[in-house]
């Protein structure tokens, strides 16, 4: 269905009379409610308030809850470390005696140059790692890198 000048004129008249988009669609025939709304919008016809009315209580409660959550989030973001009795208190409540950095977890019996691909079941006594030479910058050997890092085919996207 195309919008002829006659149908557009009829749409303007019915819209001005205050008919709903569904009623206009039924009178025009061959168009949907959404088509009427879209055409009215494109023609720049005056928009109307929604016929759906809330009871006025739910939205305000939700807004108060959102306001409280935003206030709490803002307060969390402003907390700073404090010193009490020579101990540093961090915002989450834990106490740290000094500021020495905690070293990263040591790898299970392997160093940076050994492949860390797991071999066997972690629950078994003979569980271990591949330990072949690693690819520079990766935790695995070339064979296990081929399995662990799969490139996305750019042509498939």
C-alpha positions as CSV (number, residue, x, y, z in Angstrom):
1,X,0.0,0.0,0.0
2,X,1.4,3.4,-0.9
3,X,0.5,6.7,0.8
4,X,-1.4,8.6,-1.9
5,X,-2.3,12.3,-1.4
6,X,-5.9,11.3,-0.7
7,X,-4.9,8.8,2.0
8,X,-2.4,11.3,3.6
9,X,-5.2,14.0,3.6
10,X,-7.6,11.5,5.3
11,X,-4.9,10.6,7.8
12,X,-4.4,14.3,8.7
13,X,-8.2,14.8,9.1
14,X,-8.7,11.7,11.3
15,X,-5.6,12.5,13.4
16,X,-6.9,16.1,13.9
17,X,-10.3,14.6,15.1
18,X,-8.4,12.7,17.8
19,X,-8.9,9.1,16.5
20,X,-6.4,6.6,17.8
21,X,-3.8,5.1,15.4
22,X,-5.6,1.8,15.5
23,X,-8.9,3.4,14.5
24,X,-7.3,5.4,11.7
25,X,-5.6,2.2,10.4
26,X,-9.0,0.4,10.3
27,X,-10.7,3.3,8.5
28,X,-7.9,3.6,5.9
29,X,-7.6,-0.1,5.4
30,X,-4.5,-2.0,4.3
31,X,-2.2,-0.3,6.8
32,X,-1.2,-1.2,10.3
33,X,-1.3,0.9,13.5
34,X,2.5,1.2,13.4
35,X,2.4,2.4,9.8
36,X,-0.1,5.2,10.8
37,X,2.1,6.2,13.7
38,X,5.2,6.3,11.5
39,X,3.5,8.3,8.8
40,X,2.1,10.8,11.3
41,X,5.6,11.2,12.8
42,X,7.1,11.8,9.3
43,X,4.4,14.3,8.5
44,X,5.2,16.1,11.7
45,X,1.7,15.8,13.1
46,X,1.2,16.8,16.7
47,X,2.2,13.9,19.0
48,X,-0.3,12.8,21.7
49,X,0.1,11.8,25.3
50,X,0.0,8.1,26.0
51,X,-3.4,6.7,26.8
52,X,-1.8,4.4,29.3
53,X,-1.8,5.9,32.8
54,X,0.1,4.7,35.8
55,X,-1.2,4.7,39.3
56,X,1.4,7.2,40.3
57,X,3.0,5.1,43.1
58,X,5.4,2.7,41.5
59,X,7.5,5.2,39.6
60,X,8.3,7.4,42.6
61,X,9.3,4.4,44.8
62,X,11.6,3.2,42.0
63,X,13.1,6.7,41.7
64,X,13.8,6.9,45.4
65,X,15.5,3.5,45.3
66,X,17.6,4.6,42.4
67,X,18.5,7.8,44.2
68,X,19.6,5.9,47.3
69,X,21.7,3.5,45.3
70,X,23.4,6.3,43.4
71,X,24.1,8.1,46.7
72,X,25.6,5.0,48.2
73,X,27.7,4.4,45.1
74,X,29.0,8.0,45.2
75,X,29.9,7.6,48.9
76,X,31.8,4.4,48.2
77,X,33.8,6.1,45.5
78,X,35.0,8.9,47.9
79,X,36.3,6.7,50.7
80,X,40.1,7.0,51.2
81,X,42.7,5.0,53.1
82,X,43.1,6.1,56.7
83,X,45.8,5.4,59.3
84,X,44.5,4.4,62.7
85,X,47.1,3.5,65.4
86,X,49.8,3.1,62.8
87,X,47.8,0.6,60.8
88,X,46.5,1.4,57.4
89,X,42.7,0.9,57.0
90,X,41.5,0.3,53.5
91,X,37.9,1.2,52.5
92,X,36.7,-2.4,52.4
93,X,37.5,-2.8,56.1
94,X,40.6,-5.0,55.9
95,X,43.7,-3.9,57.7
96,X,47.1,-4.0,56.0
97,X,50.2,-3.7,58.2
98,X,52.5,-2.5,55.4
99,X,52.4,-1.5,51.8
100,X,54.8,-4.1,50.4
101,X,53.4,-5.6,47.2
102,X,52.1,-9.1,47.3
103,X,54.0,-11.3,44.8
104,X,52.0,-13.1,42.1
105,X,51.2,-16.7,42.8
106,X,54.1,-19.0,42.1
107,X,53.4,-21.4,39.3
108,X,53.2,-25.1,40.2
109,X,56.8,-26.3,39.9
110,X,57.3,-24.6,36.5
111,X,59.1,-21.5,35.5
112,X,58.2,-19.0,32.8
113,X,60.0,-20.9,30.0
114,X,58.0,-24.1,30.5
115,X,54.7,-24.9,28.9
116,X,51.9,-24.8,31.5
117,X,49.4,-27.0,29.5
118,X,47.8,-29.4,32.0
119,X,48.4,-33.1,31.4
120,X,46.1,-35.6,33.2
121,X,43.4,-35.1,35.8
122,X,44.1,-32.5,38.5
123,X,42.9,-35.0,41.1
124,X,45.4,-37.7,40.2
125,X,48.8,-38.0,41.8
126,X,50.6,-38.0,38.5
127,X,49.0,-34.7,37.3
128,X,51.5,-32.3,35.7
129,X,52.2,-29.9,32.9
130,X,53.7,-30.3,29.4
131,X,56.9,-28.4,30.4
132,X,58.1,-28.0,26.7
133,X,59.7,-24.7,25.8
134,X,57.2,-21.9,25.5
135,X,56.4,-19.5,22.7
136,X,57.8,-16.1,23.8
137,X,55.0,-14.1,25.6
138,X,52.7,-17.2,25.9
139,X,52.3,-19.7,28.7
140,X,52.3,-22.7,26.3
141,X,54.5,-24.4,23.7
142,X,53.8,-24.0,20.0
143,X,51.7,-27.2,19.8
144,X,49.5,-26.2,22.7
145,X,49.2,-22.6,21.5
146,X,47.8,-23.9,18.3
147,X,45.0,-25.6,20.3
148,X,44.5,-22.8,22.9
149,X,44.5,-19.8,20.6
150,X,42.1,-20.2,17.7
151,X,42.0,-17.2,15.3
152,X,38.6,-16.0,14.1
153,X,38.1,-16.3,10.4
154,X,37.6,-12.7,9.2
155,X,35.7,-13.9,6.1
156,X,33.1,-15.7,8.3
157,X,32.1,-12.5,10.1
